[in-house]
C-alpha cells in the first residue's frame, strides 16, 4: 500500500528538514513556497546549531534588562510605535510566561528537544551529504562589565546541570583564542559543544538539491487558505488555483499564523524582526561564533564573510526596515573589534516566528488530524529543524516521537 502524498507549505529550513524525514520514509512530497528555498529567515540567520541554549526568552528577571533596552530606540530590543498596540497581547502573554513555574516547564521542554538536536542533524547531514558544511569550533560569550559577567555565571551553572559544558575564561584566555579582541572584554566563556554551519542559505540550497534527487517536487505559489475534507485538504492558492493533498504540513514561519487561524487554531505567533550585515572582507579575524549577550547581537564567521547581527524589533511583517539598527550594531561591534571594516557589507532584515513561551508548535492541528504544524522556532529554527522534521514524520506515520510532543501542542494556548 502506497503512503500518503504530503504537501509541505514552506521551503525554509524547517520545511526542508521535514520533507527530508518524510521522503526517507517513502512518502511522496511536494514543497510549496511563494518564492522558493531559503527565501526568508533561513537565508539570513546567524548559522548556529545552538542546542546548548536551553533557557526560554521569558524569565523572571528579564524585564529589568528589557526596560533598559527599550529606552534606546536602536538598542537590542525595540517596539516600533506603529506596532505597539498590536504587540501588546503578545507581550502580556510573554509576561505570564515569565512566571517561575512556567519558565521551569519551558526549560524542561527545551532541554528535551535540544538534547535530540545533534543526533537528528547528524542523521540529516550524513544522508544528504551536507556533513562538510558544519563547523565544531564552539562559541564564545563575551562580557564587558563585571555585573553582566556575574549574572551569566548563574546561567552557566544551570547549563552545567543539564550536562552542557561551559568553560569560563578570563580576558587573557579569551584574547588567546581571539587575538583581535579589544581590551574592553572583562571575561566570558567558551561553550565547546556549540556548532555552526558554513553558510545557512547554501546549506538550504544543498538540501533542496538533494531532495530533488530523492523525487521531492518544489512548487512556487502562495497558499491563501486551507479547506479540509474527508480525503485530506485542498490548498487554495492566492492566484485562485487549488491543490488536493492527503496530508499537509504548515512550516512557513512567520506566515503560519494566518493559515493556522483558518483551521480554528488561534496561536499567538508574532514576529521578531532581526537585522544583520555580512561583510566579505571585515579586516579582522574572528575564528568562531561570538555572542555578546549584554548587547543583543552576535558575530559569525561564514564562508561568505563575517556576519554581524541580532537584536529584536517588534514591527510586524509590513513596516519597512530601519537600517539604522545595523549601523548601531556595527558601531558596538567595533568596541570589541576596533579594526572591523564593514565596507561592501550586505544588509538584511528577516522575520523570526516567535511565541511567548519560547516553544515552537510541533503538532497536529487541533481540529484536523491530517494537517500538521511545524513553526514558531524563533531564534532556533536552524537548530531545531532536523528534530522537528523527524517528530512531524513520526506523527504523520502514527508513531510516538522520540521527544514528547505535548509541550509543543497547538492547543496549549
HUJO-V657433 format. One record per residue. N is the residue number from 0. SS is DSSP state (H for helix, E for strand, L for the rest). PHI is phi in radians with two decimals (* if undefined). PSI is psi in degrees with one decimal (NA if undefined). Layout:
# HUJO-V657433
n & ss & phi & psi
N & SS & PHI & PSI
N & SS & PHI & PSI
This chain:
# HUJO-V657433
n & ss & phi & psi
0 & L & * & 129.0
1 & L & -1.29 & 152.2
2 & L & -1.46 & 164.9
3 & L & -1.15 & 153.0
4 & E & -1.45 & 131.6
5 & E & -2.06 & 132.3
6 & E & -1.89 & 124.4
7 & E & -1.78 & 121.1
8 & E & -1.63 & 106.0
9 & L & 2.16 & 123.3
10 & L & -1.94 & 28.6
11 & L & -1.40 & -172.1
12 & H & -1.11 & -34.0
13 & H & -1.19 & -44.3
14 & H & -1.11 & -41.6
15 & H & -1.12 & -44.1
16 & H & -1.14 & -37.3
17 & H & -1.14 & -44.7
18 & H & -1.05 & -38.1
19 & H & -1.09 & -43.5
20 & H & -1.14 & -40.2
21 & H & -1.21 & -44.7
22 & H & -1.17 & -30.6
23 & H & -1.19 & -20.2
24 & L & -1.71 & 7.9
25 & L & 1.66 & 9.1
26 & L & -1.44 & 149.5
27 & E & -1.57 & 116.8
28 & E & -2.08 & 135.5
29 & E & -2.13 & 132.4
30 & E & -1.85 & 125.4
31 & E & -2.06 & 132.0
32 & E & -2.57 & 148.2
33 & L & -1.24 & -17.6
34 & L & -2.21 & -43.6
35 & L & 2.41 & -177.2
36 & L & -1.04 & 136.1
37 & L & 1.00 & 38.2
38 & L & -1.50 & -16.0
39 & L & -1.94 & -132.2
40 & H & -1.07 & -23.7
41 & H & -1.19 & -17.3
42 & H & -1.59 & -19.5
43 & H & -2.14 & 16.7
44 & L & -1.34 & -179.3
45 & L & -1.44 & 1.4
46 & L & 1.32 & 15.7
47 & E & -1.61 & 139.8
48 & E & -1.75 & 82.2
49 & L & -1.62 & 55.1
50 & L & -1.18 & -19.2
51 & L & -1.36 & -9.0
52 & L & -1.54 & 95.7
53 & L & -1.96 & 3.6
54 & L & -1.56 & 126.9
55 & L & -1.15 & 154.1
56 & L & -1.07 & -41.9
57 & L & -1.25 & 123.7
58 & L & -2.66 & 155.0
59 & L & -1.02 & -33.1
60 & L & -1.69 & 0.3
61 & H & -1.19 & -30.4
62 & H & -1.13 & -33.0
63 & H & -1.07 & -44.7
64 & H & -1.20 & -40.2
65 & H & -1.09 & -39.1
66 & H & -1.11 & -36.5
67 & H & -1.15 & -42.8
68 & H & -1.13 & -40.3
69 & H & -1.12 & -23.1
70 & L & -1.20 & -17.5
71 & L & -1.87 & 111.5
72 & L & -1.10 & -16.0
73 & L & -1.98 & 17.5
74 & L & -1.42 & -172.7
75 & L & -1.11 & -22.9
76 & E & -2.39 & 128.9
77 & E & -2.61 & 155.1
78 & E & -2.09 & 122.2
79 & L & -1.15 & 131.6
80 & H & -0.92 & -37.5
81 & H & -1.19 & -12.0
82 & H & -1.98 & 1.6
83 & H & -1.04 & -44.5
84 & H & -1.21 & -36.3
85 & H & -1.18 & -33.8
86 & H & -1.49 & -10.4
87 & H & -0.98 & -47.8
88 & H & -1.03 & -38.2
89 & H & -1.11 & -42.9
90 & H & -1.11 & -38.5
91 & H & -1.14 & -39.4
92 & H & -1.14 & -38.0
93 & H & -1.09 & -42.1
94 & H & -1.07 & -41.8
95 & H & -1.13 & -36.1
96 & H & -1.26 & -11.4
97 & L & -1.44 & -3.0
98 & L & -1.01 & 134.1
99 & H & -0.92 & -38.9
100 & H & -1.17 & -40.9
101 & H & -1.24 & -35.2
102 & H & -1.08 & -41.5
103 & H & -1.08 & -41.1
104 & H & -1.18 & -41.7
105 & H & -1.14 & -39.9
106 & H & -1.08 & -44.8
107 & H & -1.04 & -41.7
108 & H & -1.15 & -41.2
109 & H & -1.16 & -38.6
110 & H & -1.05 & -45.7
111 & H & -1.07 & -46.5
112 & H & -1.15 & -47.9
113 & H & -1.26 & -22.6
114 & H & -1.17 & -19.8
115 & L & -1.70 & -1.6
116 & H & -1.12 & -54.8
117 & H & -1.13 & -47.0
118 & H & -0.99 & -39.4
119 & H & -1.15 & -42.2
120 & H & -1.16 & -39.4
121 & H & -1.02 & -40.9
122 & H & -1.13 & -42.3
123 & H & -1.24 & -43.2
124 & H & -1.01 & -44.4
125 & H & -1.15 & -49.8
126 & H & -1.22 & -30.3
127 & H & -1.61 & -6.9
128 & L & 1.29 & 20.4
129 & L & -1.79 & 14.8
130 & H & -1.11 & -21.4
131 & H & -1.42 & 3.0
132 & H & -1.78 & 11.4
133 & E & -1.96 & 142.0
134 & E & -1.98 & 144.2
135 & L & -2.18 & 49.4
136 & L & -1.68 & 0.4
137 & L & 1.35 & -173.7
138 & E & -2.42 & 142.0
139 & E & -1.81 & 133.1
140 & E & -1.82 & 126.8
141 & E & -2.03 & 143.7
142 & E & -2.35 & 143.3
143 & L & -2.00 & 8.5
144 & L & -2.38 & 147.6
145 & H & -1.17 & -32.0
146 & H & -1.18 & -42.2
147 & H & -1.19 & -34.4
148 & H & -1.12 & -41.3
149 & H & -1.13 & -41.4
150 & H & -1.09 & -37.8
151 & H & -1.13 & -31.0
152 & H & -1.05 & -33.8
153 & H & -1.14 & -40.6
154 & H & -1.18 & -39.5
155 & H & -1.12 & -38.9
156 & H & -1.08 & -39.8
157 & H & -1.16 & -41.1
158 & H & -1.06 & -41.2
159 & H & -1.11 & -31.2
160 & H & -1.08 & -27.1
161 & L & -1.67 & 13.2
162 & L & 1.44 & 14.9
163 & L & -1.62 & 126.6
164 & L & -1.37 & 128.5
165 & L & -2.36 & 121.3
166 & E & -1.91 & 107.1
167 & E & -1.24 & 139.9
168 & E & -2.29 & 145.9
169 & E & -1.46 & 178.4
170 & H & -1.03 & -39.3
171 & H & -1.14 & -41.4
172 & H & -1.11 & -36.5
173 & H & -1.19 & -42.1
174 & H & -1.25 & -23.5
175 & H & -1.15 & -32.9
176 & H & -1.46 & -33.0
177 & L & -2.29 & 84.2
178 & L & -1.06 & -22.6
179 & L & -1.46 & 1.0
180 & L & -1.13 & 146.5
181 & L & -1.42 & 175.7
182 & L & -1.34 & -2.3
183 & L & -1.15 & -30.3
184 & L & -1.22 & 132.8
185 & L & -1.86 & -15.7
186 & E & 2.96 & 177.6
187 & E & 2.99 & -153.7
188 & E & -2.73 & 153.4
189 & E & -1.82 & 128.6
190 & E & -1.90 & 93.5
191 & L & -1.20 & -23.6
192 & L & -1.34 & -15.7
193 & L & -1.09 & 140.6
194 & E & -2.24 & 164.5
195 & E & -2.52 & 165.2
196 & E & -1.81 & 160.2
197 & L & -1.05 & -46.8
198 & L & -2.81 & 113.9
199 & H & -1.06 & -37.6
200 & H & -1.14 & -42.9
201 & H & -1.12 & -36.0
202 & H & -1.09 & -45.4
203 & H & -1.06 & -43.9
204 & H & -1.15 & -36.8
205 & H & -1.16 & -41.5
206 & H & -1.11 & -40.2
207 & H & -1.09 & -42.0
208 & H & -1.08 & -42.9
209 & H & -1.11 & -42.1
210 & H & -1.08 & -40.9
211 & H & -1.04 & -39.3
212 & H & -1.16 & -20.9
213 & L & -1.60 & 2.4
214 & L & 1.70 & 2.8
215 & L & -1.24 & 134.9
216 & E & -1.72 & 135.0
217 & E & -1.88 & 128.6
218 & E & -2.18 & 143.9
219 & E & -1.75 & 124.8
220 & L & 3.08 & 152.0
221 & L & -1.83 & 117.8
222 & E & -1.37 & 121.1
223 & E & -1.78 & -22.4
224 & E & -2.75 & 161.9
225 & E & -2.27 & 129.1
226 & E & -2.11 & 93.5
227 & E & -1.10 & 148.5
228 & E & -2.60 & -178.9
229 & L & -1.12 & -28.4
230 & L & -1.56 & -12.8
231 & E & 2.66 & -102.3
232 & E & -2.87 & 141.3
233 & E & -1.68 & 130.7
234 & E & -1.62 & 121.6
235 & E & -1.73 & 120.1
236 & E & -1.53 & 158.5
237 & L & -1.07 & -30.3
238 & L & -1.47 & 5.2
239 & L & 1.71 & -12.1
240 & L & -1.23 & 162.2
241 & E & -2.29 & 144.6
242 & E & -2.25 & 124.8
243 & E & -1.48 & 131.6
244 & E & -2.34 & 147.8
245 & L & -1.57 & -33.0
246 & E & -2.44 & 144.3
247 & E & -2.27 & 137.8
248 & E & -2.07 & 121.3
249 & E & -1.62 & 111.2
250 & L & -2.43 & 46.1
251 & L & -1.86 & 34.0
252 & H & 0.96 & -127.3
253 & H & -1.10 & -18.0
254 & H & -1.62 & 3.4
255 & H & -1.30 & -27.3
256 & H & -1.00 & -44.7
257 & H & -1.11 & -42.8
258 & H & -1.17 & -39.8
259 & H & -1.10 & -37.6
260 & H & -1.15 & -30.1
261 & H & -1.10 & -24.5
262 & L & -1.70 & 4.0
263 & L & 1.65 & 4.4
264 & L & -1.75 & 110.1
265 & L & -1.60 & 87.0
266 & L & -1.68 & 127.0
267 & L & -1.36 & 60.4
268 & L & -1.48 & 135.8
269 & E & -2.40 & -176.5
270 & E & -2.10 & 122.0
271 & E & -1.61 & 111.5
272 & E & -1.42 & 125.2
273 & E & -1.98 & 148.2
274 & E & -2.12 & 150.0
275 & E & -2.75 & 172.6
276 & E & -2.41 & 136.1
277 & E & -1.98 & 120.3
278 & E & -1.91 & 118.7
279 & L & -1.19 & -34.1
280 & L & -2.26 & 82.3
281 & L & -1.35 & -13.2
282 & L & 1.36 & 1.9
283 & L & -2.35 & 157.3
284 & L & -1.76 & 119.5
285 & L & -2.12 & 113.4
286 & L & -1.52 & -21.3
287 & L & -2.65 & 171.8
288 & E & -1.12 & 137.4
289 & E & -2.03 & 127.8
290 & E & -1.93 & 136.8
291 & E & -2.13 & 78.0
292 & L & -1.01 & -34.8
293 & L & -1.23 & -14.9
294 & L & -2.04 & -4.8
295 & L & 1.32 & 26.8
296 & E & -2.54 & 169.0
297 & E & -2.29 & 164.8
298 & E & -2.27 & 124.5
299 & E & -2.20 & 122.1
300 & E & -1.36 & 118.3
301 & E & -1.94 & 169.8
302 & L & -1.17 & -18.9
303 & L & -1.76 & 0.8
304 & E & 2.42 & -164.2
305 & E & -1.77 & 125.1
306 & E & -1.78 & 126.3
307 & E & -2.02 & 117.6
308 & E & -2.91 & 174.5
309 & E & 2.49 & -139.1
310 & E & 1.15 & 164.2
311 & E & -2.29 & 124.2
312 & E & -2.23 & 124.1
313 & E & -1.63 & 113.1
314 & L & -2.71 & 10.3
315 & L & 1.26 & -166.4
316 & L & -1.69 & -8.7
317 & L & -1.95 & -26.9
318 & L & -1.16 & 147.2
319 & L & -1.21 & 157.2
320 & L & -1.14 & 152.4
321 & L & -1.91 & 93.1
322 & L & -1.21 & -11.3
323 & H & -1.07 & -22.8
324 & H & -1.17 & -35.8
325 & H & -1.13 & -43.9
326 & H & -1.07 & -38.6
327 & H & -1.14 & -40.4
328 & H & -1.17 & -43.1
329 & H & -1.18 & -33.1
330 & H & -1.09 & -41.5
331 & H & -1.21 & -36.9
332 & H & -1.06 & -34.0
333 & H & -1.23 & -19.2
334 & H & -1.14 & -28.2
335 & H & -1.74 & -30.7
336 & L & -2.26 & 84.6
337 & L & -1.03 & -26.6
338 & L & -1.62 & 12.6
339 & L & -1.07 & 128.0
340 & L & -2.04 & 117.2
341 & L & -1.75 & 10.7
342 & L & -1.06 & 135.9
343 & L & 1.40 & 6.0
344 & L & -1.28 & 150.3
345 & E & -1.83 & 120.1
346 & E & -1.48 & 153.4
347 & E & -2.68 & 148.0
348 & E & -2.35 & 135.3
349 & E & -2.41 & 173.7
350 & E & -2.02 & 115.2
351 & E & -1.59 & 122.4
352 & E & -1.36 & 114.5
353 & E & -2.20 & 140.9
354 & L & -2.03 & 150.6
355 & L & -1.06 & -29.4
356 & L & -1.63 & 6.4
357 & L & 1.20 & 12.7
358 & L & -1.90 & 136.1
359 & L & -1.27 & 171.2
360 & E & -1.73 & 114.8
361 & E & -2.25 & 95.7
362 & E & -2.92 & 158.8
363 & E & -1.23 & 154.4
364 & E & -1.11 & 144.5
365 & L & -1.06 & -34.0
366 & L & -1.98 & 1.7
367 & E & -2.47 & 110.7
368 & E & -1.41 & 1.2
369 & E & -1.91 & 7.8
370 & E & -2.13 & 137.1
371 & E & -2.29 & 152.5
372 & E & -2.02 & 138.8
373 & E & -2.56 & 80.3
374 & E & -2.75 & 172.9
375 & L & 1.54 & 27.4
376 & L & -1.44 & -4.6
377 & H & 0.92 & -119.4
378 & H & -1.38 & -1.7
379 & H & -2.14 & 28.6
380 & H & -1.08 & -48.7
381 & H & -1.11 & -45.4
382 & H & -0.99 & -50.7
383 & H & -1.69 & 5.3
384 & H & -1.17 & -44.7
385 & H & -1.13 & -44.7
386 & H & -1.22 & -34.4
387 & H & -1.05 & -44.8
388 & H & -1.04 & -40.8
389 & H & -1.16 & -40.3
390 & H & -1.12 & -43.5
391 & H & -1.12 & -41.9
392 & H & -1.07 & -39.7
393 & H & -1.06 & -45.4
394 & H & -1.08 & -42.4
395 & H & -1.12 & -35.7
396 & H & -1.38 & -7.7
397 & L & 1.41 & 20.2
398 & L & -1.72 & 160.3
399 & L & -1.46 & 120.9
400 & L & -1.08 & 154.4
401 & L & -1.11 & -30.8
402 & L & -1.78 & 132.6
403 & L & -1.01 & 118.0
404 & L & -1.44 & -7.3
405 & H & -0.96 & -44.2
406 & H & -1.14 & -14.3
407 & H & -1.89 & 15.9
408 & L & -1.23 & 147.5
409 & H & -1.16 & -27.4
410 & H & -1.62 & 16.9
411 & H & -1.35 & -14.6
412 & L & -1.54 & NA
